[in-house]
Structures are given as structure tokens and as C-alpha cells.
Amino acid sequence: MTDEHIAAPSTQYSISIHVTLDNKPGVLGELATAIGSVGGSIFAVDGFVAKGPALEREMVINCRSVAHQAEVVAAVEAIDCVELHDWHDRTFKMHEGGKIEVLPLCPVGDRDDLSMAYTPGVARVCNAIADDESLADVYTVRKNTVAIVSDGTAVLGLGDIGPKAALPVMEGKALLFKEFAGVDGFPIVLDVNNPDELIETVVRMAPTFGGINLEDIAAPAAFYVEDELKRRLDIPVFHDDQHGTAVVALAALENAVEVVGKNLQDLTVVINGIGAAGLAIGKILLNAGVPTVIGTDRRGAIYDGREGLNEAKQWFAENTNSAKRAGSLSEIIAGADVFVGVSAPGVLSIEDVKNMAADPIIFAMANPDPEILPEQVEGIVGVMATGRSDYPNQINNVLAFPGIFRGAFDAHATDITEGMKLAAARAIADSVDPAERNAQYVVPSVFDKTVPIKVAAAVAEAARAEGVARS
């Protein structure tokens, strides 16, 4: 995310400053005024009692960009009665040394402990697994460990930045797996030259892991990588950029149609941006019973027979838009009930929304800037959702992937099926109390720790019903 995308002070650009103030009337106010005059927003100040000739303080200030951080620091340094000792960027500070670590689960305090945890006792467990490989899911980390795999070719909104630069994102994913579902995720970034090298590498390291979470791999290679790994491995393989987004989008839509008094089985849905996420959203909506799904891209509507379609878009063309409607997004959106955007900022106009069916549902999920801003269509839409945390109804993958893997592991599943994804979506939707559902609340909070528990239970049950559970 580039600095210019941040219009208001944000915690992602927050700084912490350590200052000494002369203990006399007005100095603290002068500091606050100086910070505010350059647009800084004081987020926190440590508590203090004013004693002695000077006060040492720690303050947190939200800024808009790296350049703005420097501007705020300069404003503080310019005050005669304030001495700035040091300051740091809180986001970079959080990432120092990484965000995860490996911890022991058993003590090694004496020779007896060592003889069981390692040699010679460990040989007994090794031999047992050699005789029955399924015991690796009982007596090793494999039973609860997912590999978070990326080649760094499509990171967030940053694009192809390479594997090392992608590592902080994979670490963050591991942090969320553990925090929300107790799943041990380990980041794996691969320096590969093509999808086949990525596939071969994952296949060779798969004995260590109980599941594979693919992340930030560019389309259309992402589709091939996932399909091939699912074919070759007997453990769950899940491309979160596709299916996590799709699961949460379906959950939000299930509740949104109730709010506006419509039914999934009667909807016309237009999806703008048929990449990894757009394709998966289309698939899950079809599986959920939505009758009319039309995809659009830079060249307009996608239909069977249109030239220049890659393999993924050709599948989409053959399975959607049965009427073979052609035209631009503005033409296709007319009369539609739902717009789902996983594309680019500003592609949907106010007039487009006005031309939709009554009480239109808009999921503008491009990040950081959505296809249309909520304030632009206030009073026009029935339900509005984005991918951002500063607006209501954030469609965030963290509602899905921790619970999905928790449920798959609990059932010792060999796969993550379409039925398991539908079950996850239903569990997320049901996490919003029907009595509380409204246009501003169709998806639960990402901090609701009951959501992954409900998702896990629903996914495990679906795994057993679909015959992919080993327990």
C-alpha cells in the first residue's frame, strides 16, 4: 500500500515518541497543538503525575505516511520546551525479529526427559510411524500444522515483490491462525521460476504438514498450482485468496439478502474482476443456488465465445452468463441485484448503482480503495460492504481460514470440499444474530472469537458427511 492511499491518520503509520517536557503551564498543550497543526493525531499518552522540573513522556501519534511521520517529528523538535529523545515507527517495531516463534511443548530438564524427547526414546516413535504412517498425525506436529506457502508473485496490493518481501505477510497469516484457531502455521516463501517448481517443492515438503494454505500466488498460475496439489496430496490444500474471500462474501450475501427482503435463488449478480477471488466467488455463488452470475473485466462481459479468454475465464464463461450478454460493466450492471467487486478503485459509478435493481447490494472489495466509496452511495444502496476495516461490513478472510483449517484438522480431512466451504459460509452468516442483522451488520466482527469455533464445527461435520474425514 503506497503512502498516497492514506487520506487520514492511521495506526499503520503511527509513531511512538519519547520526550521530556519542561514542567510548567502550557507546555503539554503547546506540544499537542504543534502535533495537531501538522495533521498528526495523538492516539495515546502514558499516564503521569506532574512532579519535579521536567516530565518524561511516551506518546503515540497516528500519521498519514512516512513523509508525514517526518513532518510530525520536525514539529516536535521545533518546540523549545520539549526535548525529543527518540522515536520509532510502531509497525516496523512490531515486525522486528518476526511475529512468530517456535516454543517447546514438553520440558527437557534432566537426562530422563532428554532420553524420551530425543535419543534413544524417540527411535521408538520413529519405528512406530515407519510401521504405520498414519501415526504421524498423532505423534508429530503434523496433526496441527499448516504450511503457508507463497512465491511472492501477487502480494496484497503490492504485486510481484518476491518471496523475501512476502514473508511478513505469511508471518502475519501464521499469527492469525494461532490466535483465532490454535492452528500452528509456518510461513514458507519459495524462490521458484515457474508453477511446476512450486508444486514439486510443496509435494516434497508435504510430509511435515497436515495442510497447505496457498497465499499470494498470481493468477492464472494459482489455479493450476492448487488443482495439481489437490490431485497429488492427501491433505487439505486451500488457496485463501480464492476461497477465503469467496466464503466470507457468500456469508455476507446470505445475510444481506435477508436484510433487503430478497432470495439467493432470484438474484442477478455481477462480479467485476475475474481473477483468483472473482472466479472462486462465482463458483461458490453457483453452488449456493444463485441462478444468474455474470463476470466482467476490462473488456466487458465474459461469455462463451468471447476472444482472448485464459483457461480460468473460459471455465467461467462456460458456466455463467448463459444468455451471453455482452457489453461494458455499466451496461451489464443495469437491473442487477448485486455487484461484487474484486478489481480496481473507482470502476463503479453512482449512475451505475442507480441503474441497478431496487435496494442494490454492493460488495466493493478492492483494497485499499474500493470500486466505489460507501459515502458516494449512501441512501441509494440496500447493503454496502468493503474489504476495509474503517467501514461497516468488512469482508475479511480471517473470518474463514482459521476455522476452516481447524475443522479440517479436527476431522483429519483429506481435502477441503465445496460442501465444506458452503458450511463455513453458513456458520459465518449464522454468527450474526438474526435479531441484530441490519444494513450495517451483515458479517460478524473479525474479533469475535466464537466465529472460528462455529466454522470449525460446521466444516468438520461437512467433511464427515462428504466422506473426506479420516476420523
Summary of the structure (lengths in Angstrom):
residues: 471
radius of gyration: 25.5
end to end distance: 43.2
largest distance: 80.3
contacts: 1572
relative contact order: 0.08
helix: 44%
strand: 18%
